[in-house]
Amino acid sequence: MNTFRLALRMMLRDLRAGELHLLGLAIVIAVASLTSVGFLADRVARGLDREANQLLGGDLLLRADHPWDGAFVAEAARRGLRSANTVLFTSMVSTEASAQLAGVKVVDPAYPLRGSVRIAPGPNQPDALAKGMPDRGEVWLDERLFVALGVSVGDRVGLGRLEFRVGGMLTFESDRGANFFSLLPRAIFNAVDLPDTGLLIEGSRASWRLHLAGDADAVAAFERWARQRMGRGESVENIDNARPEVRNALDQAQRFLRLAALLAVILAAVAVGLSAHRFMRRHLDGCAVMRCLGARQTQVLRIVIGEFILFGVVAAAMGSGLGWGVQQGLAVILVQVMATELPAPSLIPLAHGLAVGLVLLIGFVLPQLLRLGRVSTLRVLRREITTVESRSGIAWATGATALLAIVFWIAGDFRLGVFVAAGFAVALAVFAGAAWWVLRLLARLRGQGALGGSGWRYGLASLVRRMGASVIQVSALGLGMTALLLLTLIRADLLDNWRRMSPPDAPNRFIINIQPDQREPLADFFKARNLDAPAIRPMIRGRLVAINGREVRPDDYVDQRTRRLAEREFNLSYGSALPDGNQVVDGRWHGSGSAPQFSVEQGLAETFALKIGDQVRFDVAGRTVEAPISSVRKLSWDSMRVNFFFIAAEGMLEADPASLITSFRLAPGDPGLTTELVSRFPNLSVIDVEAVLAQVQSMTDKLILIVQFVFGFALLAGFVVLFAALQSTHDERDYELAVLRTLGARNRQMRQALIAEFAVLGGVASVLAAAGASAIGWLLARYAFKIDYMPEIWPLMLAMLAGGVAVVAGGWLGTRTLLKRSPLATLRSLA
């Protein structure tokens, strides 16, 4: 108990003296960053698990790109399971005055087996649970369609060849996820009306879904039976893989959040290490006095370690509380993305945050404290005795090991952990090597008299004399400034480049489901309105089944995107003319009269490791089409032109069922063209790309807002590292300036020495940070964002100048008070 009281008194004393402020701030930032991400991830996982059955509309969901065989429904009924069918596709909903693209859901009366649907009489009116599904000839529209079309309950709207009566406003669907269909305004009508609409014709894109519900054992048995009979384009979803599009979007955001947390924790760990080292050196004298007064080594250690255990618990608790508060605010945004309420988080992330705080203390603070217990009593008489310094390498190695463990734990993925750990190790090695080389070069120039002024020469000599501490300072400053540049300047450049990728005259409307006999009438429609007829491309759906005779199986691929591509059907096309915006980067383009061959898009070729000469086999409507790859094309998907992964030579696909597709640019002042087009050709779907991208961007922006907020922790950690690095040699400078003043040095000479030190530190660190941030930015652009990027020189130069000035200003503000101390005070401090 006596040890606890002494530890508490020492902690309160050090807090009042400001000895623990920087250390505590670093721990709070690290724990808050990690717990905010942990709480969010925990709530999302618990929310998806809780709502899984409702998200499925049943206990099991079978999804296909074609109608389900009746044998599946019969087998489900034989096992005592209830079933319901739904079909999802896009179509135009129109009135006489306007038209709007909608995500259409066709349902049978048994839907939903789990969850609920709610409707209201109109906008801003209370909703209620729907009693059954829409009647024949009736459609439910969501609020966006009510507003966009200007309709009320009882009005008539067109869908395909039929006119429907608006029966209510849809307010809630429990199985609506964050995919393309759900981002569009929703329209629901009864399955009995589907054949008469003429909306689904040969080549139409739709998703047929079979919902099942019943006894858990029966559902599990049916799932095993169904999985053995799954064909291409068919999949099974249960509560473990429910709504993969929701999970994928959130998983992607979570990966960014984990990277943000990693960056914040790593930078905080650097700050903790620097602060703990300074704390140890400042308390050597106090511990030596305690040893002289009879305190045993173990007693000193218990008191100091007890102080930091108390302090660590308080700092970690504050960080966890801050993380809790942050996630409460961010969860409000996340609820809008998931369209479902999130349950309260568990206490597991809180335990994780406390554990990270403890690991930081054990890895970076405890080795320094152990060195305090070994301080010699002779230090009371001779302060130059620093026997503990020989173990400095062990202390830093222990901290690096602890940091490595944290990195792999937070990353949650071995490859991500390796990349992050290796990346920081390389950065530290490069920064340290460059700092050592520059300091040695400056020392040589100083010795040759190339740098004038005794103050400047002494400042450089001080840096070289403290070579190890100077290298650590430059490396820490470089890491902090690199993080700041990445989070500000480089990120802004990447976003600006991304915004500029789409050309100003890019098409903003796509027309799909064009039939072959509508090619000429559609061209005449545009010509009659003095518009250029858009180029119409044939689109045939085919599934990649083999590469060089080897069957393509999704399970053979590790990457999730490659697996999804292996499961889906591709949109194929054919022709002898190279489409606009396409560039052949390998091989030769097939012209008119060429032998059977394919041209493949460059990104897909890299994904499946395809090369010139490889034989690819497609299943096209039950027919096998096989040919070699003769060319690889580079194209820009952001150009909004009609693009295809594979384009076949003429004579290969003309006999297969095809749907034609085109794109055009609609002038801002001509909204009536779309309505007129849909009235003339009811089967066409006109996709407003600007509207769809705006809706997708809205969801993405919400996730980005969450990510950027958590990146704010990393930004703050970067500033903490800068301050900790500048303060790490504060006491050594105090000692050296005291000796100089005692020997009669003038203030002008000492000011020159201090400014020289900070100028070199800031200049070297800012140059290294600019180079590091540019390299990382280029790598992100090249391998993550897939865009061309070159850093702009002038902003980087201004950032380098600003960084160097900030280091000089910060260092000067932190040390200028040392010059105002009287000689008597200086002598007493050295006594």
C-alpha positions in Angstrom: 0.0 0.0 0.0 2.9 2.3 0.8 4.3 1.7 -2.7 1.0 2.5 -4.3 0.7 5.8 -2.4 4.2 6.8 -3.5 3.5 5.8 -7.1 0.3 7.9 -7.0 2.1 10.9 -5.5 4.9 10.6 -8.1 2.4 10.4 -11.0 0.5 13.5 -9.7 3.8 15.4 -9.3 5.0 14.5 -12.8 1.6 15.5 -14.2 1.8 18.9 -12.5 5.3 19.3 -13.8 4.2 18.4 -17.4 6.5 15.4 -17.5 3.7 13.0 -18.7 1.6 15.2 -20.9 3.2 14.2 -24.3 3.4 10.6 -23.3 -0.2 10.6 -22.2 -1.4 12.3 -25.4 0.3 9.7 -27.6 -1.3 6.8 -25.7 -4.7 8.5 -25.8 -4.5 9.0 -29.6 -3.4 5.5 -30.3 -6.1 3.9 -28.1 -8.8 6.3 -29.3 -8.0 5.6 -33.0 -8.1 1.8 -32.4 -11.2 1.7 -30.2 -13.2 3.9 -32.5 -12.5 1.6 -35.4 -13.0 -1.5 -33.2 -16.4 -0.2 -31.9 -17.6 0.6 -35.5 -16.5 -2.8 -36.9 -18.1 -4.6 -33.9 -21.4 -2.8 -34.4 -21.4 -3.5 -38.1 -20.7 -7.2 -37.6 -23.3 -7.5 -34.9 -25.8 -5.6 -36.9 -25.3 -7.7 -40.0 -25.6 -10.9 -37.9 -28.7 -9.7 -36.2 -30.4 -8.6 -39.4 -29.1 -11.4 -41.6 -32.3 -13.3 -42.0 -34.2 -10.1 -42.7 -31.5 -9.1 -45.2 -32.1 -12.4 -47.0 -35.9 -12.1 -46.9 -35.8 -15.6 -45.5 -33.5 -18.1 -43.8 -31.8 -19.0 -47.1 -31.5 -17.2 -50.4 -30.8 -18.7 -53.8 -29.7 -16.3 -56.5 -29.3 -16.8 -60.2 -29.0 -14.9 -63.5 -31.8 -17.0 -64.9 -35.2 -18.4 -63.7 -34.9 -21.2 -61.2 -35.7 -24.7 -62.1 -38.9 -25.9 -60.5 -37.1 -28.9 -59.0 -35.6 -26.6 -56.4 -39.0 -25.3 -55.3 -40.4 -28.8 -55.3 -37.5 -30.1 -53.1 -37.9 -27.2 -50.7 -41.7 -28.0 -50.4 -40.9 -31.7 -49.8 -38.7 -30.7 -46.9 -41.4 -28.5 -45.4 -39.9 -25.2 -46.4 -41.8 -22.1 -47.4 -40.7 -20.3 -50.6 -41.1 -17.0 -52.3 -39.8 -15.7 -55.6 -38.5 -12.2 -56.5 -36.9 -10.8 -59.6 -34.7 -7.7 -59.7 -33.9 -5.6 -62.8 -33.7 -2.0 -63.9 -36.4 -0.3 -66.0 -37.9 3.1 -66.8 -40.9 4.3 -64.9 -42.7 7.0 -66.8 -45.6 9.5 -66.8 -46.7 11.7 -69.7 -44.4 14.4 -68.4 -41.2 12.6 -67.2 -39.4 9.3 -66.9 -37.1 7.9 -64.2 -34.8 4.8 -64.1 -35.8 2.6 -61.2 -34.7 -0.6 -59.6 -37.7 -2.9 -60.1 -38.6 -5.7 -57.7 -41.2 -8.2 -58.9 -42.6 -10.2 -55.9 -45.1 -13.0 -55.4 -47.7 -12.9 -52.6 -45.6 -15.0 -50.2 -42.9 -12.4 -50.0 -41.3 -11.6 -47.5 -40.7 -14.8 -45.5 -38.6 -12.9 -43.0 -38.6 -9.2 -42.3 -41.2 -6.7 -43.4 -42.3 -4.1 -45.9 -43.8 -0.8 -44.9 -45.8 1.6 -47.0 -47.3 5.1 -46.5 -50.1 7.0 -48.3 -47.6 9.5 -49.6 -44.5 11.7 -48.6 -44.4 13.0 -45.1 -47.2 10.7 -43.9 -47.0 7.9 -41.3 -46.2 4.5 -42.6 -47.5 1.1 -41.6 -46.7 -2.6 -42.2 -47.9 -3.7 -45.6 -50.7 -6.3 -45.5 -49.7 -8.4 -48.4 -48.1 -7.4 -51.7 -49.3 -5.1 -54.5 -52.5 -6.2 -56.2 -52.6 -7.0 -59.9 -52.1 -3.8 -61.9 -50.7 -1.9 -58.9 -47.3 -0.6 -58.2 -45.6 0.8 -55.0 -43.0 3.5 -55.6 -40.5 4.9 -53.1 -40.4 8.5 -52.1 -37.8 9.5 -54.6 -40.0 8.3 -57.5 -43.0 10.0 -56.0 -41.1 13.3 -56.0 -39.2 12.8 -59.3 -42.4 11.8 -61.2 -44.7 14.2 -59.3 -47.3 11.5 -58.7 -49.8 10.7 -55.9 -51.6 7.5 -54.9 -54.1 6.7 -57.5 -52.1 8.2 -60.5 -51.0 6.1 -63.4 -47.4 5.3 -64.4 -46.0 3.3 -67.3 -43.7 0.3 -66.9 -43.0 -1.4 -70.2 -46.2 -2.1 -72.1 -48.5 -1.7 -69.1 -49.9 1.2 -67.1 -49.9 0.7 -63.3 -52.0 2.4 -60.6 -49.8 3.9 -57.8 -51.0 2.0 -54.7 -48.7 3.4 -52.0 -45.3 4.8 -51.2 -42.7 2.3 -50.2 -40.8 3.3 -47.0 -38.9 0.2 -45.9 -37.7 -3.2 -47.3 -35.8 -5.3 -44.8 -33.9 -7.2 -47.6 -32.7 -4.1 -49.4 -28.9 -4.0 -49.5 -26.4 -1.4 -50.7 -26.0 -2.6 -54.3 -26.8 -1.0 -57.7 -30.5 -1.9 -57.5 -30.9 -0.5 -54.0 -29.2 2.8 -54.9 -31.8 3.4 -57.6 -35.3 4.5 -56.7 -37.5 1.4 -56.0 -40.7 0.2 -57.7 -42.5 -3.0 -56.6 -45.3 -4.8 -58.4 -46.9 -8.3 -58.4 -45.3 -11.2 -60.3 -48.6 -11.9 -62.2 -48.1 -8.6 -64.2 -44.5 -9.4 -65.3 -45.3 -11.3 -68.5 -47.6 -8.6 -69.8 -45.1 -5.8 -69.3 -42.7 -7.2 -71.8 -39.8 -5.9 -69.7 -37.8 -9.2 -69.6 -36.9 -10.3 -73.1 -34.1 -12.4 -74.4 -30.8 -10.9 -73.3 -32.2 -8.8 -70.5 -30.2 -8.6 -67.3 -32.1 -9.6 -64.2 -31.5 -11.4 -60.9 -33.9 -14.3 -60.0 -34.1 -15.0 -56.3 -35.6 -17.8 -54.4 -36.2 -17.1 -50.7 -36.7 -20.1 -48.3 -37.7 -20.3 -44.7 -38.4 -23.0 -42.2 -36.9 -25.3 -39.6 -33.2 -24.7 -39.1 -32.2 -28.4 -39.7 -34.4 -28.6 -42.8 -32.9 -25.3 -44.1 -29.3 -26.7 -43.5 -30.2 -30.0 -45.2 -31.7 -28.2 -48.2 -28.6 -25.9 -48.4 -26.3 -29.0 -48.6 -28.6 -30.5 -51.3 -28.7 -27.3 -53.3 -25.0 -26.6 -53.2 -24.3 -30.0 -54.8 -26.5 -29.0 -57.7 -25.4 -25.4 -58.3 -24.8 -24.4 -61.9 -23.0 -21.5 -63.4 -24.6 -18.2 -62.4 -26.2 -19.7 -59.4 -25.3 -19.1 -55.8 -26.5 -19.7 -52.2 -26.5 -17.1 -49.5 -27.0 -17.8 -45.8 -26.6 -15.8 -42.6 -22.8 -16.2 -42.9 -22.5 -14.7 -46.3 -25.6 -12.5 -46.4 -25.5 -9.4 -48.6 -21.9 -9.7 -49.8 -22.3 -6.3 -51.5 -23.0 -4.7 -48.1 -20.1 -6.6 -46.5 -17.7 -5.8 -49.4 -18.4 -2.1 -49.2 -18.0 -2.0 -45.5 -15.0 -4.4 -45.6 -13.3 -2.0 -48.0 -14.0 0.9 -45.7 -12.8 -1.1 -42.7 -9.5 -1.8 -44.5 -9.0 1.9 -44.8 -10.0 2.4 -41.2 -7.5 -0.3 -40.1 -4.8 1.4 -42.1 -5.7 4.7 -40.5 -5.6 3.1 -37.0 -2.2 1.4 -37.9 -0.7 4.8 -39.0 -2.0 6.5 -35.8 -0.7 3.7 -33.5 2.7 3.5 -35.2 3.2 7.3 -35.1 2.0 7.3 -31.5 4.4 4.5 -30.7 7.3 6.6 -32.0 6.1 9.5 -29.9 5.8 7.2 -26.8 9.3 5.9 -27.4 10.8 9.4 -27.7 8.9 10.6 -24.6 9.8 7.6 -22.5 13.5 8.0 -23.4 13.4 11.6 -22.3 11.5 10.8 -19.2 14.1 8.2 -18.2 17.0 10.6 -18.7 15.2 13.3 -16.7 14.6 11.0 -13.7 18.1 9.5 -13.5 19.1 12.0 -10.8 15.9 11.5 -8.8 16.3 7.7 -8.8 20.0 8.0 -7.9 19.0 10.1 -4.9 16.4 7.6 -3.8 19.1 4.9 -4.0 21.4 7.0 -1.8 18.6 7.4 0.8 18.4 3.7 1.2 15.8 2.6 -1.4 16.5 -0.7 -2.9 16.6 -1.3 -6.6 13.4 -3.4 -6.5 11.6 -0.7 -4.4 12.6 2.0 -6.9 11.3 -0.2 -9.7 8.0 -0.9 -8.0 7.4 2.8 -7.4 8.2 3.9 -11.0 6.4 0.9 -12.6 3.4 1.5 -10.3 3.3 5.1 -11.4 3.2 4.1 -15.1 0.7 1.4 -14.6 -1.7 3.9 -13.0 -0.9 6.5 -15.7 -1.3 3.9 -18.5 -4.7 2.8 -17.2 -5.9 6.4 -16.9 -4.6 7.3 -20.4 -6.0 4.2 -22.0 -9.4 4.7 -20.3 -9.4 8.3 -21.6 -8.6 7.1 -25.1 -11.2 4.4 -25.0 -13.8 6.9 -23.8 -12.8 9.2 -26.7 -13.0 6.3 -29.1 -16.5 5.5 -27.8 -17.7 9.0 -28.3 -16.2 9.2 -31.8 -17.9 6.0 -33.0 -21.2 7.2 -31.6 -21.1 10.1 -34.0 -19.7 8.1 -36.9 -22.4 5.4 -36.4 -25.0 8.0 -37.3 -23.4 8.2 -40.8 -23.0 4.5 -41.0 -26.6 3.8 -40.3 -27.5 5.8 -43.5 -25.1 3.5 -45.5 -26.4 0.2 -44.1 -30.1 1.3 -44.0 -30.5 -0.6 -40.7 -30.2 0.2 -37.0 -26.9 -0.8 -35.4 -26.9 -2.6 -32.1 -24.8 -1.3 -29.2 -21.2 -2.4 -29.4 -19.8 -5.0 -27.1 -16.9 -4.3 -24.6 -14.4 -6.3 -26.6 -13.0 -3.2 -28.5 -12.6 -1.6 -25.1 -10.5 -4.5 -23.9 -8.5 -4.2 -27.2 -7.8 -0.5 -26.6 -6.7 -1.1 -23.0 -4.5 -3.9 -24.3 -2.8 -1.7 -26.9 -2.2 1.0 -24.2 -0.6 -1.7 -22.1 1.5 -3.1 -24.9 2.8 0.4 -25.7 3.8 0.9 -22.1 5.4 -2.6 -21.9 7.3 -2.2 -25.2 8.4 1.4 -25.1 8.2 2.6 -21.5 9.0 -0.5 -19.3 12.5 -1.0 -20.9 13.3 2.6 -20.0 12.0 2.2 -16.5 14.0 -1.0 -15.9 17.1 1.1 -16.7 16.1 3.6 -14.0 16.3 0.8 -11.4 19.9 0.1 -12.4 21.2 3.7 -12.1 24.4 4.0 -10.0 24.4 5.9 -6.7 27.6 7.6 -7.9 25.5 9.6 -10.4 24.6 11.9 -7.4 28.3 13.1 -7.5 29.2 12.5 -11.1 26.4 13.1 -13.6 28.4 11.9 -16.5 28.0 8.4 -15.3 25.3 6.8 -17.6 25.9 3.1 -17.3 22.4 2.5 -18.5 23.1 3.8 -22.0 24.8 0.6 -23.0 21.4 -1.1 -22.9 19.7 1.5 -25.2 19.7 -0.9 -28.2 17.9 -3.6 -26.2 15.2 -1.1 -25.1 14.5 0.1 -28.7 14.5 -3.5 -29.9 11.9 -4.4 -27.3 9.8 -1.5 -28.4 10.1 -2.5 -32.1 9.0 -6.1 -31.2 6.0 -4.8 -29.3 5.1 -2.5 -32.2 5.4 -5.3 -34.7 3.0 -7.4 -32.6 0.5 -4.5 -32.6 0.8 -4.0 -36.3 0.0 -7.6 -37.1 -2.8 -7.7 -34.5 -4.5 -4.5 -35.8 -4.0 -5.4 -39.5 -5.9 -8.7 -39.0 -4.3 -9.9 -42.3 -0.8 -11.3 -42.6 0.0 -9.7 -46.0 -1.3 -6.3 -44.8 0.8 -6.6 -41.7 3.9 -7.6 -43.7 3.5 -4.7 -46.1 2.9 -2.1 -43.3 5.8 -3.4 -41.2 8.2 -3.7 -44.1 7.1 -0.3 -45.4 7.9 1.5 -42.2 11.1 -0.5 -41.7 12.3 0.6 -45.2 11.2 4.2 -44.5 13.1 4.3 -41.2 16.1 2.7 -42.7 16.2 5.1 -45.7 15.5 8.1 -43.5 18.2 7.1 -40.9 20.8 6.3 -43.6 20.1 9.6 -45.4 20.3 11.6 -42.2 23.6 10.0 -41.2 25.1 10.7 -44.6 24.0 14.3 -44.7 25.2 15.0 -41.2 28.6 13.4 -42.0 28.8 15.6 -45.2 28.0 18.8 -43.2 30.6 17.8 -40.6 33.2 17.5 -43.4 32.2 20.9 -44.9 32.4 22.5 -41.4 35.9 21.1 -40.9 37.0 22.6 -44.2 35.6 26.0 -43.2 33.0 26.0 -45.9 30.4 27.1 -43.4 31.1 30.5 -41.7 30.2 31.7 -38.2 31.2 30.2 -34.9 27.6 29.8 -33.9 26.7 27.9 -37.1 29.8 25.7 -36.8 29.0 24.9 -33.2 25.4 24.0 -34.0 26.5 21.5 -36.7 29.2 20.1 -34.3 26.4 19.5 -31.7 24.4 17.5 -34.2 27.4 15.4 -35.2 28.4 14.9 -31.6 24.9 13.6 -30.8 24.9 11.6 -34.0 22.6 8.8 -32.7 20.1 11.3 -31.2 20.2 13.5 -34.3 19.5 10.5 -36.7 16.6 9.5 -34.5 15.3 13.1 -34.5 15.5 13.3 -38.3 13.9 9.9 -38.8 11.0 10.7 -36.4 10.5 14.2 -38.0 10.6 12.6 -41.5 7.9 10.0 -40.5 5.7 12.6 -39.0 6.0 15.0 -41.9 5.5 12.2 -44.4 2.2 11.3 -42.7 1.1 15.0 -42.7 1.9 15.4 -46.5 0.1 12.2 -47.3 -2.9 13.2 -45.4 -3.0 16.7 -46.9 -1.1 17.6 -50.1 -0.7 14.2 -51.8 -4.2 13.1 -51.0 -5.7 16.3 -52.5 -3.6 15.8 -55.7 -4.8 12.2 -56.1 -8.4 13.3 -55.7 -8.0 16.2 -58.2 -6.4 13.8 -60.7 -9.3 11.4 -60.3 -11.9 14.2 -60.8 -10.1 15.2 -64.0 -10.2 11.7 -65.5 -13.7 12.0 -66.9 -13.6 14.1 -70.0 -16.0 17.1 -70.1 -17.9 15.8 -73.2 -18.2 12.2 -71.8 -21.6 10.5 -72.4 -24.0 10.8 -69.5 -26.8 8.4 -70.6 -26.6 4.7 -71.5 -29.4 2.9 -73.4 -29.6 -0.8 -72.9 -31.9 -3.6 -74.0 -32.0 -2.3 -77.6 -33.2 -5.0 -80.0 -31.7 -5.6 -83.4 -34.8 -4.4 -85.3 -34.7 -1.1 -83.3 -31.2 -0.1 -84.6 -32.4 2.0 -87.5 -35.5 3.5 -85.8 -33.3 4.6 -82.9 -30.8 6.2 -85.3 -33.7 8.0 -87.1 -35.1 9.2 -83.7 -31.8 11.0 -83.0 -31.4 12.3 -86.5 -34.9 13.8 -86.4 -33.9 15.9 -83.5 -30.7 17.1 -85.2 -28.5 14.9 -82.9 -25.7 12.6 -84.0 -26.8 9.0 -84.0 -24.8 7.2 -81.2 -22.7 4.2 -82.1 -24.6 1.0 -81.2 -22.6 -2.0 -80.0 -23.8 -5.6 -79.8 -23.7 -7.1 -76.3 -23.8 -10.9 -75.8 -23.6 -12.5 -72.4 -21.1 -15.3 -72.1 -19.4 -17.1 -69.2 -15.6 -17.8 -69.2 -15.4 -21.5 -68.6 -11.8 -22.4 -69.5 -8.3 -20.9 -70.1 -5.9 -23.0 -72.2 -8.2 -26.0 -71.6 -8.2 -25.7 -67.8 -11.6 -25.1 -66.2 -12.1 -21.7 -64.6 -13.3 -22.3 -61.0 -13.8 -19.5 -58.5 -12.3 -21.5 -55.7 -9.0 -21.6 -57.5 -8.5 -17.9 -56.9 -7.6 -16.1 -53.6 -8.5 -12.6 -54.6 -12.2 -11.8 -54.0 -12.6 -9.7 -57.1 -11.1 -12.4 -59.3 -13.5 -14.9 -57.7 -16.5 -12.7 -58.4 -15.4 -12.2 -62.0 -15.0 -16.0 -62.4 -18.6 -16.5 -61.2 -20.2 -13.9 -63.4 -21.1 -13.7 -67.0 -19.2 -11.2 -69.1 -20.7 -8.8 -71.7 -19.0 -9.8 -75.0 -19.1 -7.9 -78.2 -17.8 -8.3 -81.7 -16.6 -6.2 -84.6 -13.7 -5.4 -86.9 -13.2 -1.7 -86.0 -11.3 -0.8 -82.9 -13.7 1.1 -80.7 -13.1 4.8 -79.8 -11.0 5.2 -76.6 -9.4 1.8 -77.0 -5.6 1.4 -77.5 -3.9 -1.9 -78.4 -0.9 -2.3 -76.1 0.1 -5.8 -77.0 -0.5 -8.0 -80.0 -2.4 -7.0 -83.2 -6.1 -5.9 -83.5 -8.2 -8.2 -85.6 -9.5 -6.6 -88.8 -12.2 -7.6 -91.2 -12.1 -11.2 -92.4 -9.9 -12.3 -89.5 -9.7 -15.8 -88.1 -11.6 -16.5 -84.8 -9.8 -14.6 -82.1 -10.5 -12.4 -79.0 -9.2 -9.0 -77.8 -9.1 -8.6 -74.0 -9.0 -5.6 -71.8 -5.6 -5.0 -70.1 -6.9 -5.0 -66.5 -8.8 -8.2 -66.9 -5.8 -9.8 -68.6 -3.7 -8.9 -65.5 -6.4 -10.2 -63.2 -6.5 -13.7 -64.8 -2.8 -13.7 -66.0 -3.9 -13.8 -69.7 -1.4 -13.3 -72.5 -1.2 -13.3 -76.2 -1.9 -16.8 -77.6 -3.9 -18.1 -74.6 -7.0 -20.0 -75.6 -10.2 -18.8 -73.9 -13.4 -20.7 -74.0 -16.9 -19.2 -73.4 -20.3 -20.7 -72.8 -22.7 -18.5 -74.8 -26.3 -19.5 -74.3 -25.3 -23.2 -74.1 -22.9 -23.0 -77.1 -19.1 -23.2 -76.7 -17.0 -20.5 -78.3 -13.2 -20.9 -78.2 -10.5 -18.8 -79.7 -7.0 -17.5 -78.9 -6.3 -14.0 -77.6 -4.7 -11.9 -80.3 -4.5 -8.5 -78.6 -4.7 -6.6 -75.3 -6.5 -3.3 -75.1 -6.0 -0.4 -72.8 -9.1 1.7 -72.2 -10.5 4.2 -69.7 -13.6 3.0 -67.9 -14.1 6.5 -66.6 -14.7 7.8 -70.1 -18.3 6.6 -69.8 -18.1 5.1 -73.3 -19.5 1.6 -74.0 -16.6 -0.7 -73.2 -16.2 -4.5 -73.1 -13.8 -6.9 -71.5 -13.7 -9.2 -74.6 -14.3 -8.3 -78.2 -14.5 -11.1 -80.7 -13.6 -11.1 -84.4 -16.5 -11.0 -86.9 -18.2 -14.3 -87.6 -18.0 -15.7 -84.1 -21.0 -14.3 -82.2 -23.4 -12.9 -84.7 -25.8 -15.9 -84.5 -26.1 -15.6 -80.7 -28.9 -13.7 -78.9 -27.7 -10.1 -78.5 -28.8 -7.0 -76.9 -27.6 -3.7 -78.3 -26.2 -0.9 -76.1 -25.1 2.6 -76.7 -24.4 5.9 -74.9 -24.9 9.5 -75.7 -24.6 12.9 -74.0 -27.8 14.6 -73.1 -27.7 18.4 -73.0 -28.6 19.9 -69.6 -31.5 21.8 -71.1 -33.2 18.9 -72.8 -34.8 16.7 -70.1 -37.8 15.8 -72.3 -35.7 13.7 -74.7 -35.5 10.8 -72.3 -39.3 10.8 -71.7 -39.9 10.9 -75.4 -37.4 8.1 -76.1 -39.0 5.8 -73.5 -42.5 6.5 -74.8 -41.4 5.6 -78.3 -39.4 2.5 -77.2 -40.9 1.2 -73.9 -38.5 -1.8 -73.6 -35.4 0.5 -73.5 -33.8 1.4 -70.2 -32.1 4.7 -70.2 -29.5 4.9 -67.4 -28.8 8.4 -66.1 -25.1 7.8 -65.3 -24.8 11.2 -63.6 -27.6 10.3 -61.2 -26.4 6.8 -60.6 -22.9 7.9 -60.0 -24.1 10.7 -57.7 -26.0 8.1 -55.6 -23.0 5.8 -55.5 -20.8 8.8 -54.6 -23.2 9.7 -51.9 -22.7 6.4 -50.2 -18.9 6.4 -50.8 -18.6 10.0 -49.5 -20.2 8.8 -46.2 -17.7 6.0 -45.9 -14.9 8.4 -46.9 -16.0 10.9 -44.2 -15.7 8.2 -41.6 -12.3 7.2 -42.9 -11.0 10.7 -43.0 -12.2 11.4 -39.5 -10.2 8.4 -38.2 -7.3 9.6 -40.3 -7.5 12.7 -38.2 -6.1 10.7 -35.4 -3.1 9.9 -37.6 -2.8 13.5 -38.5 -2.7 14.5 -34.8 -0.3 11.7 -34.0 2.0 13.1 -36.7 2.1 16.5 -34.9 2.8 14.8 -31.6 5.7 13.0 -33.2 7.1 16.3 -34.5 6.8 17.8 -31.0 8.3 14.8 -29.3 11.2 14.7 -31.7 12.0 18.3 -31.1 11.8 17.8 -27.3 13.9 14.6 -27.3 17.2 16.5 -27.0 15.9 19.5 -25.1 17.8 18.6 -21.9 21.1 18.0 -23.8 20.8 21.4 -25.3 20.0 22.9 -21.9 23.2 21.3 -20.6 25.4 22.5 -23.5 24.0 26.0 -23.5 24.6 26.2 -19.7 28.3 25.3 -20.2 28.6 27.8 -23.0 27.1 30.6 -20.9 29.4 29.7 -18.1 32.4 29.9 -20.4 31.2 33.3 -21.6 29.4 32.6 -24.9 27.3 35.4 -26.2 23.5 35.1 -26.9 24.1 35.8 -30.6 26.4 32.8 -30.9 24.0 30.5 -29.1 21.0 31.7 -31.2 23.0 30.8 -34.3 23.9 27.4 -32.9 20.2 26.6 -32.1 18.9 27.9 -35.4 21.6 25.9 -37.3 20.6 22.7 -35.5 16.9 23.1 -36.2 17.5 24.3 -39.8 19.5 21.2 -40.6 17.0 18.9 -38.8 14.0 20.6 -40.5 15.6 20.8 -43.9 16.8 17.2 -44.1 13.5 15.9 -42.6 11.3 17.9 -45.0 13.3 16.8 -48.1 13.0 13.2 -47.0 9.3 13.6 -46.2 8.6 15.1 -49.6 10.4 12.3 -51.4 8.7 9.7 -49.3 5.3 11.1 -49.6 5.7 11.5 -53.4 6.8 7.9 -53.7 4.0 6.6 -51.6 1.5 8.8 -53.5 2.8 7.5 -56.8 2.5 3.9 -55.6 -1.1 4.5 -54.4 -2.0 6.1 -57.7 -0.4 3.3 -59.7 -1.4 0.2 -57.8 -4.5 1.3 -55.8 -6.3 4.0 -57.7 -5.1 2.9 -61.2 -4.6 6.5 -62.3 -1.7 8.4 -63.9 -0.1 10.7 -61.3 3.0 12.8 -61.1 3.5 15.0 -58.0 3.4 18.8 -58.7 6.8 20.3 -57.9 5.8 23.7 -56.6 3.4 22.6 -54.0 5.9 20.1 -52.7 8.6 22.7 -52.6 6.4 25.0 -50.7 5.5 22.1 -48.3 9.2 21.4 -47.8 9.9 25.1 -47.1 6.9 25.2 -44.7 8.0 22.0 -42.9 11.6 23.3 -42.5 10.3 26.7 -41.2 7.9 24.9 -38.8 10.7 22.8 -37.3 12.9 25.9 -36.9 10.0 27.9 -35.3 8.9 25.0 -33.1 12.4 24.3 -31.9 13.2 27.9 -31.3 10.0 28.5 -29.3 10.8 25.4 -27.2 14.3 26.5 -26.4 14.4 30.3 -26.5 13.7 30.5 -22.8 17.0 28.8 -22.1 18.8 31.9 -23.4 17.1 34.1 -20.8 18.4 32.1 -17.8 20.9 34.0 -15.6 24.5 32.6 -15.1 23.7 31.9 -11.5 20.7 29.8 -12.3 22.7 28.0 -14.9 25.4 27.2 -12.3 22.9 26.0 -9.8 21.3 23.7 -12.4 24.7 22.1 -13.0 25.5 21.8 -9.3 
